[in-house]
Amino acid sequence: RNKNMQNTIKLLQKQHDVLVDVIRYLDSHGHSDTPVREAVDKILNHSDKLHKGSEMELTKISYVG
């Protein structure tokens, strides 16, 4: 991938990892049915079109750069 995007890609991956940790924490502390848990779940697991579009943009940038 384009070297100019390495930091952005790394940041996005770290944010994803933190959101996964938040889901695990909330579930393990009995907060599975909270608005925050639902919001995190939506962005992680129910945004396929957004995830695919983002991946396509990053791929396009890597070919152009």
JORAKA-V15299 format. One line per field, one symbol per residue. ss: DSSP state (a for helix, b for strand, c for the rest). Layout:
ss=???
This chain:
ss=ccaaaaaaaaaaaaaaaaaaaaaaaaaaccccccaaaaaaaaaaaccaaaaaaaaaaaaaaaaac
